[in-house]
Amino acid sequence: MNSVSNKAIAKMKLRQSIKVMGVSAWGASASLLLACLCMLTGCNSKPAAFQVNEAYIRAVEYKADVTKPQMRDASTRLSTAQIKNVSEVLEGLFGTPDKPNLPGGVGLESFLSMRKLSVAAGPVIYTGDDQNSNGLESGLYRRHCAHCHGVTGDGHGPTAQFLNPYPRDYRKGQFKFKLTDADGAFKKPSKKDLNHVLMEGIPGTSMPSFRVLTEPERSSIIDYVVYLAIRGQTERALIDAAYLLASDNSEIPDNPNKLLVRFDSDEASNDLDYVRELLTPVVLPWTNNGTGSVQRTIEEAPAGWNSAESVERGRQLFFQSKANCFSCHGQTGVGDGQTNLFDNWTVEHLGNKPGDAAGSGPDGEIAGIPEYFYHNELAQIGVVPPRNLKPRNLRLGNYRGGRRPIDIYQRITGGIEGTPMPGNTKLTQEEGWSLVAYVMSLPYEAVSRPKTAPVFQGVGTSK
């Protein structure tokens, strides 16, 4: 009885500590909404849960040399109790997929809307009537996004393994296509950037346009995606902190399960202060005092930026070291300059020695990972088979970040976060736009036109 009472008291203290930290609680309106959901769908089904980032835990444990996997000493690995502790802290801060929370005191209240999160989260329920054209569904994320990106935002939804490229894993907090990069520094996307992706989709991928959704619906999904990204980054920070605790030999030897938050201790409040210290640097780059990331201002293209002279200047830059485009995109721009590139989401599981394309590596390797290691260790925790990142074939005229000249200028000068494509800060504005002109001319060069392509006579031409 005493142990049960102590645990109950500890949980009460934890809740009080979380309140001190300012974790948002659901108000009466949210409670009413949940009651309605139970009435409409029943409460017998098992509630959704966020999945632990086991792939990152495994990557940390094998980080020394994943190509020759050797499990770290058991005393430096996370125990089941420590992993559970990380999950409990995360739930206290961010809630569950059905009932999201926002940790307070770190600037999220003015940046993310609980009302929008409640619309995007949860099971799919239509909350409007047939005559109410402004009625919003709840569960927008699960209806439109989770089948690819997963309930947790890990990019491992049920359709993910069939798609190429794989859907984005939000948990790293990295997004490729945005206008917030400048001076070689990758910044968080603005909500305007994310809305642009929802409106336009990502050509050449399975990410469609969601222009059909209303602005309030898109806005709710955007807030929820940012919420998942911040939660995922926080989880990674907590795992790193827990791993350091597990590796700290200065702790009492007979306490192998060193926890971030000691629920059965009077020090729970102090422990949560430590958690706040981990959370703050995750949140600040997103919120920018509640305004979010400010989009980069790109000056208008100079007159004659796409002239024949400008295209020729861009062609020369393409093959010079100042731009060095050919080293990845190839001598003819078809994307065959590099064949062993991987994005950041994949490199995390490859160690220091990336191999060749998936399935073609030596000694039964899958893109640099020993095949037995992938099947026995990584596949079991949801890591999809690694794939090479192929530089864009510029001859196709298919640009994932958008085909507007300003989009291509941003890719050249701002780079693509999470990939080997850097932002080039050495180019002058004129040189940057000349490269844009050359890249946009490549699909129309003679070498891009197949010999078997029909040639149509123009109006007024002789036979």
C-alpha positions as CSV (number, residue, x, y, z in Angstrom):
1,M,0.0,0.0,0.0
2,N,2.8,2.4,0.8
3,S,4.5,1.9,-2.6
4,V,1.2,2.5,-4.3
5,S,0.6,5.7,-2.3
6,N,4.1,6.9,-3.0
7,K,3.6,6.5,-6.7
8,A,0.3,8.3,-6.6
9,I,1.9,11.2,-4.6
10,A,4.8,11.2,-7.1
11,K,2.5,11.5,-10.1
12,M,0.6,14.3,-8.3
13,K,3.9,16.1,-7.8
14,L,4.8,15.6,-11.4
15,R,1.5,17.2,-12.5
16,Q,2.1,20.1,-10.2
17,S,5.7,20.5,-11.5
18,I,4.4,20.5,-15.1
19,K,1.9,23.2,-14.1
20,V,4.7,25.2,-12.7
21,M,6.5,24.8,-16.0
22,G,3.4,26.1,-17.6
23,V,2.3,23.2,-19.7
24,S,-1.0,24.1,-21.4
25,A,-4.1,22.1,-20.3
26,W,-7.2,21.6,-22.2
27,G,-10.0,24.0,-21.4
28,A,-13.7,23.3,-21.1
29,S,-14.3,23.7,-24.8
30,A,-11.6,21.1,-25.6
31,S,-13.2,18.7,-23.0
32,L,-16.6,19.2,-24.6
33,L,-15.0,18.4,-28.0
34,L,-13.5,15.2,-26.6
35,A,-16.9,14.2,-25.2
36,C,-18.5,14.8,-28.6
37,L,-15.8,12.6,-30.2
38,C,-16.5,9.8,-27.7
39,M,-20.2,10.1,-28.5
40,L,-19.7,10.0,-32.3
41,T,-16.9,7.3,-32.4
42,G,-17.2,5.5,-29.1
43,C,-14.4,5.2,-26.6
44,N,-13.6,1.5,-26.8
45,S,-11.0,1.8,-29.4
46,K,-7.4,2.0,-28.3
47,P,-6.2,5.6,-28.4
48,A,-3.4,6.6,-30.8
49,A,0.1,7.0,-29.4
50,F,3.3,8.6,-30.5
51,Q,6.0,6.0,-31.3
52,V,9.3,6.2,-29.6
53,N,12.2,7.3,-31.9
54,E,13.9,3.9,-31.6
55,A,15.8,4.5,-34.9
56,Y,17.5,7.5,-33.3
57,I,18.3,5.6,-30.1
58,R,19.9,2.9,-32.2
59,A,21.8,5.4,-34.3
60,V,23.3,6.9,-31.2
61,E,24.2,3.5,-29.8
62,Y,25.9,2.4,-33.0
63,K,27.3,5.8,-34.0
64,A,30.9,4.9,-33.5
65,D,31.0,2.7,-36.7
66,V,27.8,1.4,-38.0
67,T,29.4,-0.3,-41.0
68,K,31.1,-2.7,-38.5
69,P,28.3,-2.8,-35.9
70,Q,29.3,-3.5,-32.4
71,M,26.8,-2.7,-29.6
72,R,28.1,-0.3,-27.0
73,D,28.7,-1.5,-23.5
74,A,25.4,-2.3,-21.8
75,S,26.1,0.2,-19.0
76,T,26.1,3.1,-21.6
77,R,22.9,2.1,-23.4
78,L,19.5,3.3,-22.5
79,S,17.4,1.0,-20.4
80,T,13.7,0.3,-20.9
81,A,13.0,2.5,-17.8
82,Q,15.0,5.4,-19.3
83,I,13.2,5.2,-22.7
84,K,9.9,5.0,-20.9
85,N,10.9,8.1,-18.8
86,V,11.6,10.0,-22.0
87,S,8.2,9.1,-23.3
88,E,6.5,10.2,-20.1
89,V,8.3,13.5,-20.1
90,L,7.3,14.1,-23.7
91,E,3.6,13.2,-23.0
92,G,3.7,15.7,-20.1
93,L,5.0,18.4,-22.4
94,F,3.2,17.7,-25.7
95,G,0.3,15.4,-24.9
96,T,-0.9,12.6,-27.2
97,P,-2.0,12.4,-30.8
98,D,-5.6,12.7,-29.6
99,K,-5.0,15.3,-27.0
100,P,-2.1,17.6,-27.8
101,N,-0.5,20.0,-25.3
102,L,1.8,22.9,-25.7
103,P,4.6,23.3,-23.1
104,G,4.3,26.8,-21.7
105,G,6.9,29.3,-20.7
106,V,9.0,28.9,-23.8
107,G,7.2,31.1,-26.3
108,L,4.9,28.5,-28.1
109,E,1.6,30.0,-26.9
110,S,1.9,33.0,-29.2
111,F,3.2,30.9,-32.1
112,L,1.0,27.8,-32.2
113,S,-2.7,27.7,-31.7
114,M,-4.3,25.1,-29.5
115,R,-7.5,25.5,-31.4
116,K,-5.8,24.7,-34.6
117,L,-4.0,21.8,-33.1
118,S,-7.3,20.4,-31.8
119,V,-8.7,20.6,-35.4
120,A,-5.7,18.9,-36.9
121,A,-5.3,16.2,-34.2
122,G,-7.3,13.2,-33.3
123,P,-9.4,10.8,-35.3
124,V,-11.3,12.1,-38.4
125,I,-14.6,13.6,-37.4
126,Y,-16.6,16.1,-39.3
127,T,-17.8,18.9,-37.0
128,G,-19.9,20.9,-39.3
129,D,-23.4,20.2,-40.7
130,D,-24.2,19.8,-44.4
131,Q,-25.3,23.4,-44.7
132,N,-22.3,24.9,-43.0
133,S,-19.7,25.4,-45.7
134,N,-17.3,26.8,-43.0
135,G,-17.4,23.7,-40.9
136,L,-14.0,22.2,-40.2
137,E,-13.2,18.5,-39.7
138,S,-11.1,17.4,-36.8
139,G,-8.4,14.8,-37.5
140,L,-7.2,16.7,-40.6
141,Y,-3.7,15.4,-40.2
142,R,-4.7,11.8,-40.0
143,R,-7.0,12.1,-43.0
144,H,-4.6,13.9,-45.3
145,C,-1.0,13.3,-44.0
146,A,-0.6,10.4,-41.7
147,H,-0.8,7.6,-44.3
148,C,2.5,8.9,-45.7
149,H,4.1,10.8,-42.8
150,G,2.9,8.6,-40.0
151,V,0.9,9.6,-36.8
152,T,4.2,10.5,-35.1
153,G,5.5,12.5,-38.1
154,D,8.3,10.0,-38.6
155,G,7.7,9.5,-42.3
156,H,6.8,5.9,-41.8
157,G,3.1,5.9,-42.6
158,P,1.6,2.7,-44.1
159,T,2.2,3.8,-47.7
160,A,5.7,5.3,-47.1
161,Q,7.8,2.3,-48.1
162,F,6.1,2.2,-51.5
163,L,7.0,5.8,-52.3
164,N,10.2,7.3,-53.9
165,P,11.4,9.5,-52.4
166,Y,10.2,8.5,-48.9
167,P,7.9,11.0,-47.1
168,R,9.6,13.5,-44.9
169,D,10.4,12.7,-41.3
170,Y,9.5,15.9,-39.4
171,R,11.3,14.9,-36.2
172,K,14.7,16.3,-37.3
173,G,13.0,19.7,-37.7
174,Q,14.6,20.1,-41.2
175,F,12.7,21.1,-44.2
176,K,14.1,21.4,-47.7
177,F,12.1,23.9,-49.6
178,K,11.8,27.4,-48.1
179,L,12.7,31.0,-48.5
180,T,14.2,31.5,-45.1
181,D,17.8,30.6,-45.9
182,A,20.4,33.4,-46.2
183,D,24.2,33.8,-45.9
184,G,24.7,30.0,-45.9
185,A,22.7,29.5,-42.7
186,F,19.7,27.2,-42.7
187,K,16.8,28.6,-40.8
188,K,13.4,27.1,-39.9
189,P,10.7,27.5,-42.5
190,S,8.1,30.2,-42.1
191,K,4.5,29.2,-42.0
192,K,4.2,30.9,-45.4
193,D,6.9,28.5,-46.7
194,L,4.9,25.5,-45.4
195,N,1.7,26.9,-46.9
196,H,3.4,27.3,-50.3
197,V,4.3,23.5,-50.2
198,L,0.7,22.6,-49.3
199,M,-0.5,24.8,-52.2
200,E,1.9,23.7,-54.8
201,G,2.9,20.2,-53.7
202,I,6.4,18.9,-54.5
203,P,6.7,18.0,-58.2
204,G,8.5,14.7,-58.9
205,T,7.3,13.3,-55.6
206,S,4.2,11.8,-54.1
207,M,3.5,15.1,-52.2
208,P,0.4,16.5,-53.9
209,S,-1.1,20.0,-53.8
210,F,-3.7,20.6,-51.1
211,R,-5.0,23.7,-52.7
212,V,-8.5,22.1,-52.4
213,L,-8.4,22.6,-48.7
214,T,-9.6,25.9,-47.2
215,E,-7.1,28.4,-45.7
216,P,-8.2,27.6,-42.1
217,E,-7.7,23.8,-42.8
218,R,-4.2,24.4,-44.3
219,S,-3.3,26.7,-41.4
220,S,-4.4,24.0,-38.8
221,I,-2.3,21.4,-40.6
222,I,0.7,23.7,-40.7
223,D,0.6,24.4,-37.0
224,Y,0.3,20.6,-36.4
225,V,3.3,19.8,-38.6
226,V,5.4,22.4,-36.7
227,Y,4.1,20.9,-33.4
228,L,5.3,17.5,-34.5
229,A,8.7,18.8,-35.6
230,I,9.3,20.6,-32.3
231,R,8.1,17.5,-30.4
232,G,10.5,15.4,-32.5
233,Q,13.4,17.7,-31.9
234,T,12.7,17.7,-28.2
235,E,12.6,13.9,-28.1
236,R,16.0,13.8,-29.7
237,A,17.4,16.3,-27.2
238,L,15.9,14.2,-24.3
239,I,17.4,11.0,-25.8
240,D,20.8,12.7,-26.0
241,A,20.5,13.9,-22.4
242,A,19.4,10.4,-21.2
243,Y,22.3,8.8,-23.0
244,L,24.7,11.2,-21.3
245,L,23.2,10.3,-18.0
246,A,23.5,6.6,-18.8
247,S,27.2,7.1,-19.7
248,D,28.0,9.2,-16.6
249,N,30.2,7.0,-14.4
250,S,30.2,9.6,-11.7
251,E,26.6,8.5,-10.7
252,I,26.0,6.0,-8.0
253,P,27.0,2.6,-9.5
254,D,24.0,0.8,-8.1
255,N,21.6,3.1,-9.9
256,P,21.9,2.0,-13.6
257,N,18.5,3.6,-14.6
258,K,19.4,7.2,-14.2
259,L,16.3,9.2,-15.1
260,L,15.8,12.6,-16.6
261,V,12.8,13.2,-14.3
262,R,12.6,11.3,-11.0
263,F,8.9,10.9,-10.5
264,D,9.3,9.4,-7.1
265,S,11.5,12.2,-5.8
266,D,11.1,15.7,-4.4
267,E,13.5,16.8,-7.1
268,A,10.9,16.4,-9.9
269,S,10.5,20.2,-10.2
270,N,14.3,20.6,-10.5
271,D,14.4,17.9,-13.1
272,L,11.8,19.6,-15.1
273,D,13.8,22.9,-15.0
274,Y,16.6,20.8,-16.6
275,V,14.1,19.7,-19.3
276,R,13.1,23.3,-19.9
277,E,16.8,24.1,-20.6
278,L,16.7,21.4,-23.2
279,L,13.4,22.6,-24.7
280,T,14.2,26.3,-25.0
281,P,16.9,26.1,-27.7
282,V,14.6,23.8,-29.7
283,V,11.8,26.2,-29.7
284,L,13.5,29.6,-30.1
285,P,14.6,29.1,-33.8
286,W,11.0,28.4,-34.7
287,T,9.2,31.1,-32.7
288,N,11.4,34.2,-33.2
289,N,9.4,35.9,-30.4
290,G,6.2,34.6,-31.7
291,T,6.6,35.9,-35.3
292,G,8.2,32.8,-36.7
293,S,11.0,32.8,-39.2
294,V,11.2,35.8,-41.5
295,Q,11.4,35.0,-45.1
296,R,14.5,36.1,-47.1
297,T,14.2,39.1,-49.3
298,I,15.5,38.4,-52.7
299,E,16.1,41.4,-54.9
300,E,14.3,41.6,-58.2
301,A,16.2,39.9,-61.1
302,P,18.4,42.4,-63.0
303,A,17.3,43.5,-66.5
304,G,18.4,41.0,-69.2
305,W,19.0,38.2,-66.6
306,N,17.8,35.6,-69.2
307,S,19.5,37.0,-72.2
308,A,21.7,34.9,-74.4
309,E,24.8,36.5,-72.8
310,S,23.5,35.8,-69.3
311,V,22.8,32.1,-70.3
312,E,26.4,31.8,-71.6
313,R,27.8,33.3,-68.4
314,G,25.7,30.8,-66.4
315,R,27.0,28.0,-68.5
316,Q,30.6,29.0,-67.8
317,L,29.9,29.3,-64.0
318,F,28.2,25.8,-64.1
319,F,31.6,24.3,-64.9
320,Q,33.8,26.6,-62.8
321,S,34.9,26.0,-59.2
322,K,33.1,29.1,-58.1
323,A,29.7,27.4,-58.7
324,N,30.9,23.8,-59.2
325,C,27.5,22.6,-60.3
326,F,28.8,19.9,-62.6
327,S,30.5,17.9,-59.9
328,C,27.1,16.7,-58.7
329,H,24.8,17.4,-61.6
330,G,27.2,16.0,-64.2
331,Q,28.9,17.3,-67.3
332,T,25.6,17.3,-69.2
333,G,23.3,18.3,-66.3
334,V,21.5,14.9,-66.1
335,G,22.4,14.3,-62.4
336,D,25.1,11.7,-62.8
337,G,28.0,13.5,-61.3
338,Q,27.7,11.8,-57.9
339,T,26.2,8.3,-57.2
340,N,26.9,7.8,-53.5
341,L,25.1,10.8,-51.9
342,F,22.6,10.5,-49.1
343,D,20.4,13.0,-47.3
344,N,20.7,13.7,-43.6
345,W,17.8,11.4,-42.7
346,T,19.7,8.4,-44.2
347,V,23.2,9.3,-43.2
348,E,22.2,9.0,-39.6
349,H,22.0,5.2,-40.0
350,L,24.9,4.8,-42.4
351,G,27.9,5.6,-40.1
352,N,31.0,7.1,-41.7
353,K,31.3,5.0,-44.8
354,P,28.3,5.3,-47.2
355,G,28.3,2.6,-49.9
356,D,26.8,2.4,-53.3
357,A,23.1,2.3,-54.4
358,A,20.8,0.2,-52.3
359,G,21.3,-3.5,-53.1
360,S,24.4,-2.9,-55.2
361,G,27.1,-2.6,-52.5
362,P,29.8,-5.1,-51.9
363,D,29.5,-8.0,-49.5
364,G,25.7,-7.9,-49.4
365,E,25.5,-4.3,-48.3
366,I,22.4,-2.1,-48.5
367,A,23.7,1.4,-49.3
368,G,26.7,0.9,-47.0
369,I,25.0,-1.0,-44.2
370,P,25.7,-4.8,-43.9
371,E,22.5,-6.5,-45.0
372,Y,22.2,-8.6,-41.9
373,F,22.5,-5.5,-39.7
374,Y,19.8,-3.8,-41.6
375,H,17.4,-6.7,-41.5
376,N,18.2,-7.7,-37.9
377,E,18.4,-4.3,-36.3
378,L,17.1,-1.4,-38.4
379,A,14.2,-2.9,-40.2
380,Q,12.7,-4.1,-36.9
381,I,12.3,-0.5,-35.7
382,G,10.9,1.0,-38.8
383,V,13.9,2.2,-40.7
384,V,13.1,1.9,-44.4
385,P,15.8,0.6,-46.8
386,P,18.3,3.4,-47.4
387,R,18.3,5.0,-50.9
388,N,20.8,7.1,-52.7
389,L,20.0,10.8,-53.0
390,K,20.2,11.6,-56.7
391,P,21.2,15.1,-57.9
392,R,18.4,16.7,-60.0
393,N,18.4,15.9,-63.7
394,L,18.2,19.5,-64.9
395,R,17.3,18.4,-68.4
396,L,13.8,17.4,-67.3
397,G,12.7,20.8,-66.2
398,N,11.1,19.2,-63.1
399,Y,12.2,21.2,-60.0
400,R,10.9,19.9,-56.6
401,G,11.3,23.3,-54.9
402,G,9.3,25.1,-57.6
403,R,9.9,26.1,-61.2
404,R,9.7,29.9,-60.8
405,P,13.0,31.7,-61.4
406,I,13.0,32.9,-57.8
407,D,12.6,29.3,-56.6
408,I,15.7,28.2,-58.5
409,Y,17.6,31.2,-57.4
410,Q,16.8,30.3,-53.8
411,R,18.0,26.7,-54.3
412,I,21.3,27.9,-55.8
413,T,22.1,30.6,-53.3
414,G,20.2,29.3,-50.2
415,G,20.8,25.6,-50.7
416,I,18.6,22.7,-49.7
417,E,18.7,21.8,-46.0
418,G,19.2,18.1,-45.2
419,T,21.0,17.4,-48.5
420,P,24.5,17.9,-49.9
421,M,23.2,20.9,-51.9
422,P,24.9,23.9,-50.2
423,G,24.0,27.6,-50.4
424,N,26.5,29.4,-52.6
425,T,27.4,32.6,-50.9
426,K,30.3,33.4,-53.3
427,L,28.2,34.3,-56.3
428,T,27.2,37.9,-57.1
429,Q,23.6,38.6,-57.6
430,E,24.2,38.9,-61.4
431,E,26.0,35.5,-61.4
432,G,23.3,33.9,-59.4
433,W,20.6,34.9,-61.9
434,S,22.9,33.9,-64.8
435,L,23.0,30.4,-63.4
436,V,19.2,30.5,-63.1
437,A,19.0,31.4,-66.7
438,Y,21.3,28.6,-67.8
439,V,19.5,26.0,-65.6
440,M,16.2,27.0,-67.1
441,S,17.6,26.8,-70.6
442,L,18.8,23.2,-70.2
443,P,15.5,21.4,-71.0
444,Y,15.4,23.2,-74.4
445,E,19.0,22.5,-75.5
446,A,19.3,20.1,-78.4
447,V,20.9,17.4,-76.2
448,S,17.7,17.3,-74.1
449,R,15.6,16.5,-77.1
450,P,15.4,12.7,-78.0
451,K,16.3,11.9,-81.6
452,T,12.9,10.1,-81.9
453,A,11.0,13.2,-80.9
454,P,8.6,14.4,-83.6
455,V,9.4,17.8,-85.3
456,F,6.3,19.8,-86.0
457,Q,6.3,22.4,-88.7
458,G,5.3,25.9,-87.7
459,V,2.5,27.9,-89.2
460,G,3.6,29.4,-92.5
461,T,6.6,27.2,-93.0
462,S,7.2,25.4,-96.3
463,K,6.9,21.7,-96.6
